[in-house]
């Protein structure tokens, strides 16, 4: 049985703006990663690296589920390092005047043999940082405009 990482944060922005930030590759560049080949279509594969010139880890995902303004799920793999996959689900729902954003990263233990950079602790810190220090300020500054 999987023990997923679950990270939740409330963002003071309407749900349609959160959805657009999660699914528009131009917006993603501002707060997430530059995913040049991202297309919001079931079965589409996309690729990206961490920001910067180093291109240390090749990430690859495949869109698994799309429920507009509610949920986006995709696989999360490192094809050069492992043939194992995990699943990342972004779930959003209205909460008061804002939106609750929840990330569920399932099967994370599949990456146990890849080292400390791929640990449960590293991913939990990473997802908290991505939502709280990147997505949240990006959307809340846009909503204030």
N, C-alpha and C positions, 0 to 999 in steps of 0.2 A: 504494500500500500504506500502510495506517495504521501509525502509530507510537504505540501507546497509552501513557498514563501508567499505571504500575503502582506501587501503594503497599501495603506489607505491614507488619503489626505483630502481635505475639503479645499476646493478652489473657488474663490469668489468670482465666478464667470458663468454665463449661461451654458447649458449643456451643448447647444449647437456650436458654440465657439470652441468648447473643449473637444468635441468630435472632430471639428475641422483641423485643430492643431494635431490631433492624433492620426489623421488620415491624409493630410495634404503634404506632399513631399517638400513643397516650398516652405510651408510653415515649420515642418519638422527640422529643417536646417537651422532655424533660429533657436531651438531649445533642446533638440535631441541629437540626431545624427544626420549626415548628408547621405540619404538613401536614394541615389540617382535613379535606380530602376524600380522604385516602389510604385505599384499600381494597386488600387483598392479593388481587387477582383479575386474571387475565390480561386485557389490553386496557383496564383501567381507567386513566383520566387523572387526574392530581393536579396541584395548583398550590401554590406557596408563595413567600414572600419571605424575605429575610434578617431576622433578629430586629431589633426596634426599630420605631419609628414611621415611619421614612423610606420604607420599601417601595420601595427603589431599583431592584431587578431582579426582574421576574416570572419565576420558573422554572416550567416545565411538564414533566411526564414522563408516560410511558405505560408500564405494566407489560408487559414483553416476555417474561419467563421467570421461573418460580417452581419451584425444586427445594427443598422444605422441608429446612431444616437444612444446606443446601449452597450455594444460589445464588439471588440475586435480581437480575434485569437490568431496566433501564428506560431509556427515552430521556431526554435532558436537553436542553431547549431554552429559548430566551428569545424567546417569540413576538412581543413588541413590537420586538425588535431585529434578528431574523434568521429566515429560514425554514429555516435549516440545523439539523440534529440531530446530537447525539452520543449515545453509549451508555455508561451506567454499569453495571458488574456488580460486585456484592458477592459474593465467594466466601468461604466459611468451611469450615475443616476442623480436626479435632482435632489438637492438637500437644502431646504430653506431657500435663500436667494442665490445659492451657488450650486456647485456640482461636487458630488463625492466621486473621486477617482480611485479605483481599486486595481492593483496589479496582482495577478495570481501567476506565479512562475512555478509550474509543475514539473515533476520528475528531475528536480535539480540535482539529486544524488547521482544521476547519470554522469555528472561531470566530476565526481569525487577523485578520479584518478588523474585529473589534469592539473592538480596543484592548488595552492592557496588562492591564486587569482580567480579561481572558479569555484570557490567554496560558498556554502550557504551564507556565511557572514559577509563575504565580499559582495555577493549579489544583493543581499538585503541592504547593505550600505549603499550600493550603487543605485538600486531602485528608489530608495528614500531620497537620495541626492537628486536623481533625475526628476522626480515629481516635485519635491519641496524646494529645491534650489534652482530648478531650471524651468519646468513646465508652469508651476504656480506663479513665479514672478513674471514670466512671459505673458501669461493670460491675464493676470490681474493688472498689469500695466496697460495692456491693450484694452481691457474693459473700462479702465479709468479714463481713457481718451474720449 
